Amino acid sequence: MGASLHNQDNSLVRLFKWIYTGFDRTIFMGLKFTLPTKFVSPLGFLGMLTFVVFIILGITGAFLMLWYEPILDRAWDSVSKINDTIPYGFHMRNIHYHASNAMVMLAILHMYYQFFSGRYKRLYCQ
């Protein structure tokens, strides 16, 4: 029984290899999994996440800028107007607030990662 199971496994493996190599000739070639040549750390995306949060801050800041008045006697009223009367204003303020905190945290983590991993040295040591 063990030999027949081994033959079935072998034929199943050959079938999967045949399908896998057949993907080269199809549109599904992008689905093939390739191993990177170097180890790619998930912390390497901290810079891109910082950039994405920067874009979110720009969009929400531009939205909030339409109604915010920085003059001393009108600032509190404009913020309460954004919170209470502007559609989705409260959500925009919260997104802007949390994105600003996330931006500071991500930028610091990104700088720590770049420094302590020595990534800046790779440009000059090639």
CYANA upper distance limits for C-alpha pairs under 8 A (distance plus 0.5 A):
  1 MET  CA      5 LEU  CA      6.81
  2 GLY  CA      6 HIS  CA      6.68
  3 ALA  CA      7 ASN  CA      6.76
  4 SER  CA      8 GLN  CA      6.71
  5 LEU  CA      9 ASP  CA      6.69
  6 HIS  CA     10 ASN  CA      6.62
  7 ASN  CA     11 SER  CA      6.64
  8 GLN  CA     12 LEU  CA      6.52
  9 ASP  CA     13 VAL  CA      6.52
 10 ASN  CA     14 ARG  CA      6.65
 11 SER  CA     15 LEU  CA      6.60
 12 LEU  CA     16 PHE  CA      6.78
 13 VAL  CA     17 LYS  CA      6.64
 14 ARG  CA     18 TRP  CA      6.56
 15 LEU  CA     19 ILE  CA      6.75
 16 PHE  CA     20 TYR  CA      6.45
 17 LYS  CA     21 THR  CA      6.57
 18 TRP  CA     22 GLY  CA      6.56
 19 ILE  CA     23 PHE  CA      7.03
 20 TYR  CA     24 ASP  CA      8.29
 20 TYR  CA     32 LYS  CA      8.20
 22 GLY  CA     26 THR  CA      7.72
 23 PHE  CA     27 ILE  CA      7.92
 23 PHE  CA     28 PHE  CA      6.33
 23 PHE  CA     29 MET  CA      5.73
 23 PHE  CA     32 LYS  CA      8.21
 24 ASP  CA     28 PHE  CA      8.14
 24 ASP  CA     29 MET  CA      5.80
 25 ARG  CA     29 MET  CA      7.79
 28 PHE  CA     32 LYS  CA      8.04
 36 PRO  CA     40 VAL  CA      7.90
 40 VAL  CA     44 GLY  CA      7.77
 43 LEU  CA    110 HIS  CA      8.32
 43 LEU  CA    113 TYR  CA      7.74
 44 GLY  CA    110 HIS  CA      8.49
 44 GLY  CA    113 TYR  CA      8.48
 45 PHE  CA     49 LEU  CA      6.65
 46 LEU  CA     50 THR  CA      6.60
 46 LEU  CA    106 LEU  CA      6.74
 46 LEU  CA    107 ALA  CA      8.06
 46 LEU  CA    109 LEU  CA      7.72
 46 LEU  CA    110 HIS  CA      5.76
 47 GLY  CA     51 PHE  CA      6.83
 47 GLY  CA    106 LEU  CA      8.10
 47 GLY  CA    107 ALA  CA      7.71
 47 GLY  CA    110 HIS  CA      6.38
 48 MET  CA     52 VAL  CA      6.71
 49 LEU  CA     53 VAL  CA      6.67
 49 LEU  CA    106 LEU  CA      7.75
 50 THR  CA     54 PHE  CA      6.63
 50 THR  CA    103 MET  CA      6.25
 50 THR  CA    106 LEU  CA      6.15
 50 THR  CA    107 ALA  CA      6.60
 51 PHE  CA     55 ILE  CA      6.85
 52 VAL  CA     56 ILE  CA      6.85
 53 VAL  CA     57 LEU  CA      6.62
 53 VAL  CA     99 ALA  CA      6.52
 53 VAL  CA    100 SER  CA      8.37
 53 VAL  CA    102 ALA  CA      7.84
 53 VAL  CA    103 MET  CA      6.51
 54 PHE  CA     58 GLY  CA      6.74
 54 PHE  CA     99 ALA  CA      8.43
 54 PHE  CA    103 MET  CA      7.36
 55 ILE  CA     59 ILE  CA      6.79
 56 ILE  CA     60 THR  CA      6.61
 56 ILE  CA     96 HIS  CA      8.07
 56 ILE  CA     99 ALA  CA      7.66
 57 LEU  CA     61 GLY  CA      6.14
 57 LEU  CA     96 HIS  CA      6.26
 57 LEU  CA     99 ALA  CA      6.81
 57 LEU  CA    100 SER  CA      7.37
 58 GLY  CA     62 ALA  CA      6.52
 59 ILE  CA     63 PHE  CA      6.80
 60 THR  CA     64 LEU  CA      6.62
 60 THR  CA     92 MET  CA      6.50
 60 THR  CA     93 ARG  CA      8.08
 60 THR  CA     95 ILE  CA      7.84
 60 THR  CA     96 HIS  CA      6.29
 61 GLY  CA     65 MET  CA      6.41
 61 GLY  CA     96 HIS  CA      7.29
 62 ALA  CA     66 LEU  CA      7.26
 63 PHE  CA     67 TRP  CA      8.37
 63 PHE  CA     92 MET  CA      8.28
 64 LEU  CA     68 TYR  CA      6.62
 64 LEU  CA     82 ILE  CA      8.23
 64 LEU  CA     89 GLY  CA      8.12
 64 LEU  CA     92 MET  CA      7.80
 64 LEU  CA     93 ARG  CA      7.81
 65 MET  CA     69 GLU  CA      8.46
 67 TRP  CA     78 SER  CA      7.10
 67 TRP  CA     82 ILE  CA      7.28
 68 TYR  CA     75 ALA  CA      7.40
 68 TYR  CA     78 SER  CA      5.86
 68 TYR  CA     79 VAL  CA      6.96
 68 TYR  CA     82 ILE  CA      8.09
 69 GLU  CA     74 ARG  CA      6.67
 69 GLU  CA     75 ALA  CA      5.83
 69 GLU  CA     78 SER  CA      6.47
 70 PRO  CA     74 ARG  CA      7.44
 70 PRO  CA     75 ALA  CA      5.62
 71 ILE  CA     75 ALA  CA      6.20
 72 LEU  CA     76 TRP  CA      8.46
 74 ARG  CA     78 SER  CA      6.58
 75 ALA  CA     79 VAL  CA      6.79
 76 TRP  CA     80 SER  CA      6.77
 77 ASP  CA     81 LYS  CA      6.52
 78 SER  CA     82 ILE  CA      6.67
 79 VAL  CA     83 ASN  CA      6.72
 80 SER  CA     84 ASP  CA      6.42
 81 LYS  CA     85 THR  CA      5.84
 81 LYS  CA     86 ILE  CA      7.08
 82 ILE  CA     86 ILE  CA      5.56
 82 ILE  CA     89 GLY  CA      5.50
 82 ILE  CA     90 PHE  CA      7.04
 83 ASN  CA     89 GLY  CA      5.82
 83 ASN  CA     90 PHE  CA      4.95
 83 ASN  CA     93 ARG  CA      8.26
 84 ASP  CA     89 GLY  CA      7.97
 84 ASP  CA     90 PHE  CA      7.73
 85 THR  CA     89 GLY  CA      8.09
 86 ILE  CA     90 PHE  CA      8.42
 88 TYR  CA     92 MET  CA      6.73
 89 GLY  CA     93 ARG  CA      6.70
 90 PHE  CA     94 ASN  CA      6.77
 91 HIS  CA     95 ILE  CA      6.55
 92 MET  CA     96 HIS  CA      6.51
 93 ARG  CA     97 TYR  CA      6.50
 94 ASN  CA     98 HIS  CA      6.57
 95 ILE  CA     99 ALA  CA      6.34
 96 HIS  CA    100 SER  CA      6.61
 97 TYR  CA    101 ASN  CA      7.09
 98 HIS  CA    102 ALA  CA      6.59
 99 ALA  CA    103 MET  CA      6.40
100 SER  CA    104 VAL  CA      6.96
101 ASN  CA    105 MET  CA      6.82
102 ALA  CA    106 LEU  CA      6.38
103 MET  CA    107 ALA  CA      6.43
104 VAL  CA    108 ILE  CA      6.72
105 MET  CA    109 LEU  CA      6.65
106 LEU  CA    110 HIS  CA      6.38
107 ALA  CA    111 MET  CA      6.67
108 ILE  CA    112 TYR  CA      6.66
109 LEU  CA    113 TYR  CA      6.52
110 HIS  CA    114 GLN  CA      6.63
111 MET  CA    115 PHE  CA      6.58
112 TYR  CA    116 PHE  CA      6.39
113 TYR  CA    117 SER  CA      6.25
114 GLN  CA    118 GLY  CA      6.54
114 GLN  CA    119 ARG  CA      5.77
114 GLN  CA    120 TYR  CA      7.01
115 PHE  CA    119 ARG  CA      7.23
115 PHE  CA    120 TYR  CA      7.49
118 GLY  CA    122 ARG  CA      8.01
119 ARG  CA    123 LEU  CA      8.49
121 LYS  CA    125 CYS  CA      6.78
122 ARG  CA    126 GLN  CA      7.01
